[in-house]
């Protein structure tokens, strides 16, 4: 595991040749959600392929840049594009950038994603505050020797999403006039979407929304003692008895349409950190 520590240190050193910024907040932008970077007063933007240890995004809507600057006056570092297990990366590779963000100084992590809606009371385009998650990826980024330099062998996950940050997000949404649901995110491997029977199972397990990311990043963030806030956009309805054929272009269009609301919410929250 000393190899991981060394690789993270090498990536941090590479970043420091581009930027001396001391970010307080790290932000991960998911599928179709790169627009928040446009609201940042940018100091430096670094392509992932210039940073040792960073994988290369293969999903079309993930641009693959690390953006440094300020958002609402708060120093931030933004991952404009993330990685997924279905791209063929290990969860250690998927979460490598989170360890770099923490070593750069970020104490808070804001994760965003798009998801399929399992809760029949919620509609496409609505925002969901992630209160908890279920890991069905069949893997963990912490499997293998533990790097004590980063965190404990058995990190606590009783409250992976910070309660105070959730309350701040709820107040911010109310002030902005935004509907903000609150529920459980379940992570599945993908990339195939689920069958009707699988959607029934996921809902019976207690999930409100389903996606293919986020959970590994949150596990590593908590391993490194970061506070975490998670927000999702529902981009398609996953109701077994009224299931429509999946259309990725419609999913991305739904994310794009709702992105301004997500941007306003995150900007308001970050400005108060």
N, C-alpha and C positions, 0 to 999 in steps of 0.2 A: 504493500500500500504506500510505501515511501515513494514509489514511482508516480503515483497519482499526485502526491504532494509536490513532487518536483515538476510534474507537467503543468499543474496549476500555477506554480511559481513562475515557470517559463512564460506562460500565457500572460500573466499579470505584468511581467517585465516587458513583454512585447507591447502590451497596451500602453505602458508608461512611456514608450518611445513616441507615442502619438498624442497622449493626453496626460496632464497632471491633475485632472479633475478628481475630487473626492466626493463621489455620489453618496447620498444618504438613502436613496430609494432605487431599487432595481425594478424594472417593469418588463414583463414578457407579453408580447403581442402575438395573438394567435391568427388562425386562418382568416384572411380578409380584413384584418384589424390593424393594418400598418399605418393608418392615417393619423394616429395620435402623435406619431413622430413629427408631423407637420406643425404641431402646436408647441414644440420645444424650441427654446432659444439655443440653437445647436452650437456647441463648441467644436466638437470633432465627430466624424462619422468614419467607422473602420469596417471594411468588409470582413466577413468571417474568414474568408480564405487567406487573409493576411495574419491571422492569429493562430499560433500553434495550439493544437489540441481541439480546435473548434471543428465540428463536422460541417458539411455543406448541405444546406436545405435542398430537398428535391421536390418539395411541394410548390407548385407554380405561384401561389399567392404569398409565399414567404420570401421576402427580398434578401435577407441574410446580411444584416448590418448591425453593428453595435454603435449606438448613438449616445453621445455625452452632451450634457447641457443642463438647462434649468427648465422646469415646468412649474408655472405659477410661483416662481421664486425659489423653488426647492431644487437642489442639485440632484440630478437623476442620471441613470444609465439605462437605456432601453434596448432590449433585444427585439429588433424588427424582423421577426421570424424565429420559429423554434424548430425542434427536431422531434421525431416520433419513432416509436419502436417499429412501426410498420414500414419505415423506410429502410430497415435493415440494421439500424444502430442498436447497440446494447444500451441498457438504461444508464449505465455509467457514462457512456458517450452523450446520451440525451441530456443528462444533468450536469455535465462538465462545465458549461457556461455559468450555471448557478453558483458553483463553487468559486469561479473567477469573480463574479459580481460581489460575492461576500468578501473575498480577499481584497477587492478594490475599495471596500468600505461600506457597501450597502447593508444596512441593518434591517430594512423592510423590503419585502418582495410583494409586488402586485402582479398577479397572474390573470390573464384574460384568455377566453377561448370562445368557440362557438359549440353549440350542443344541440342534440335532438331532445325535444320536449316529451317527457313521459307523464307529467302531471296534467290531467285533463282540464284543470282550472286555469292553465297558463297558455298564452298564445304565442305564435311565431312573432319575433321582433321584440319580445319583452326581455328585460334584464333579470338575471338571477344572481343573488348574492350567495356564494357557496359557503354553507355552514359546516359541511362535513363531506367526506368522500368514502367511496368503496373502491378498493383496488382489485380489479379482475384481470389485470395484465398478466398474471401468472409469474410475476417477477418483482424484484425490488432493486433499486440502485444501490442499496447498502449490503447486498450479498457479497461475501468475500471478506478478506481481512479488513478490519476497521482502522481508519486513519484517526487516531486519537487527537491528532493536531486539529482535525475538523470538528469532531464531536464524539459522543459516547457510543459504545457498542449497541446499546438498546435505547434509542431516543424515545421519549414519551410522545404519543400521538393522541392524547385524550382531547386536545383542542388544537388541531392543526391550523385552523383559521382563527386569527386573533379576534377575541370578542370585542375589544375596544375599537379596533379598526372596523369591525362590522357595524358597530353602533354609529361610528363616524360616517360610514357609507350610507346608512339608513337616514341619518339626519340630513346629509348632503343631498340625497335623492329627494327627500321631502321638500327641501328648500328650492330645488330645481324643478319641482313638479313632475318628477319621474316615478313611474311605477317600478318598484324593486322587490321582486319576489325573493324568497329565502328558502334554500333547500339543499338536497344531497346530490352530489355529482358522482357518477359511476364511470370508471375508466375501463374500456375494453380494448383489445389489441388492434382490431381493424385489420386491413383497410376495408374489407367487405362490411357493409352495413348489416344490421341485425334482421333476423327473421321475425315474423309475428310472434312465434312462440318465445323467442329470446326476449322480445320487448315485454311480453307478459311476465317473464321471469324477473327481469330487471326491475320492473315496477313492484312486483311482489317482494323483492328484496329491500325495498324502501327507497329506491332512487327516484329523483324528480327529473333529472336530466342525464344524458349519456354522451360521452365523447371518447376521444382516443389520445388524450394528452393530460397535462397538468399535474396529475397525481405524483409522478416521479419527481418533478421539480419541487413540489411541496414537501415531499419526504426529505429531500436533500436540504432544502431551506431550513426545515425544522431541525435536522441533524446538526446544522451549523448555527442554530439558535437565532434564526431570522424570524421576525414577525411576518405573517402572511395574510394578504387580502386577496380573495378570488372572486371574479365577476365573469358571468357567462352571458352570451346572447343566444336565445333560442332561435334556431334557423330553420327547423323543420319539425313537423308534428309526427310523433312516433306512437300513434294509437293503433293497436293491433287490428281492431275491428273496422278501421277506416284508413288503412295504410295505403299511401300512394307510392308510385314508383319513384325512387330517389333520383333527383336531378341536381348534380353538384353545382351547376351554374345558378340554379335557384337558391341553393344554400348560400353561396357566396354573395348573391344579390341581396339576400335577407340580411346577411352580416353587414354589408356595405350600407344598407338603408338604416340600420340601427346603430351603426358606429358613432355617429355624432352624439347620441345620448350617452354611450359608453365613454366617449372622450370627455364630455362635459363632467360626468360623474368622477372619473379618475382625476381629472385636472383639479376639481374642487377638493377632493380628498387629499391629494398629494400636496396641495397648497397649504394644508393645515397640519402637515407633519413636520 
